[in-house]
């Protein structure tokens, strides 16, 4: 399943969301209008609003509150992307020049802040305090997760346990929030909200696991992404953590020394080490477990095209080539 | 009056705020603790919490809600400073190395996001939705004001009217919010909240006017600040806008040409132009008007050491040497 087919059961609603989102972005400051129109032209995949809409439709009937939730997460996500590009000094985003490349860092950070405050105000104006609580918690966890990962990279002391805490915080928390917000807007039964939360948490972890595996095994040509980036930043992801644990002490110590060095060829050596000592296999197995858990979380919902699409989304996340 | 004397009527409460703020910053992630402890060591002037406390005490008795407001604005302000330093690539802050100089941009942006979300969660946990509404509105206006100023700088079409809109949004809105939040936490009479809002708005505008005047007339040695920064960024502040309006058309056109050029000596020429055609005098007169309006806003409060301190704060803002 591709994203087009996944979003099919909420196609009309996604269109409605897109119209609303363009409206939400309108302002009295011409420069803001100019930049937000540019952002809309970048056309993101809209994974987060799609998850909000599907989760909502699975639990009940999409309504005004669902759209508020979808706008909130997309505003937050867009703000984060713009700020990320400033920090990473990225020159492009989604195939065209990044906002910071066109309007410089200062205006980009300000636009990010502006979008964030719009999200807050949208929720406050509509008395959606539960939405705000969930979203703020996610923002806090996202920054905590990233900072914990940086801390572990500095101290070279990541473990499987801290790794899962990091990815649950930095990646799964927002995906989980999208699903919970959607459910919150329509569900009559509180249990349904928890089920969708579990779906989002598991799919988020599975997604990040695969992303981290691909950073070792991905083929550049196929994915348009280069490998070895995590190693460059001294991020210890699951494949490496597990291989270091499995390998003979002396061998692991040698690899640690290599990682701390600045030797240019080190990625190939570490890659071979990670494969040889079962790091990739273990991480793949874990990713499958989390994907299964995501599907299981939907067990008690009766069959429907929406449920099929969400199962399809799990497969979409899992499917990526190695 | 200096800040020490201004904060005298809320000295005990400021101490209590400082203890609470250190507590609010505590987390389960060691790296976050390390960075926030470093931030606390930078020891800011705490102008915003002082304004919250004074405003609250002027209108009633300082209570739990007042401290929540003080923590909220200080969290927001700290986050903004850290993000600003990243954008401006500043190497120092308050005399010691900036957070980005020590921990790099990525960790700095994340810490800023973390502090922001802490502020939101603090308000949500305590059901302080009015606080959030006021604060989000201020964040939105701050980014709008800065972006409008950038837009005007690009198009060279600033007017007195847009100038006042810019500084009301980018500077006065947060000062106003501090005063309103303080009043909101204690006032029995809604009118008092509006009075404090007017006090904050006027003092904020007066402050920014003087800052913009100093960028022309300030003496580097005395202030530790260099002059001509606004001109470098092509920001048209009131002294320049007024001089361009007052001078003969031909003269103004010549100055505009000079500003658009990259001539190194241009600041001295523009400075003389701005003084000669009454830009500095006009802006000083305006700043005095806003300072007076700030004091007038407190007219209906009976005399007290708190009121004296707030009048003293107006004079503190006005007093800066030229």
Interface residues (C-beta under 8 A of the other chain):
Chain A: X27 X28 X29 X30 X31 X32 X83 X86 X87 X88 X105 X106 X107 X109 X110 X111 X113 X114 X116 X117 X118 X120 X121 X124 X127 X129 X132 X133 X136 X137 X139 X140 X142 X143 X144 X146 X147 X148 X150 X151 X154
Chain B: X27 X28 X29 X30 X31 X32 X83 X86 X87 X88 X105 X106 X107 X109 X110 X111 X113 X114 X116 X117 X118 X120 X121 X124 X127 X129 X132 X133 X136 X137 X139 X140 X142 X143 X144 X146 X147 X148 X150 X151 X154
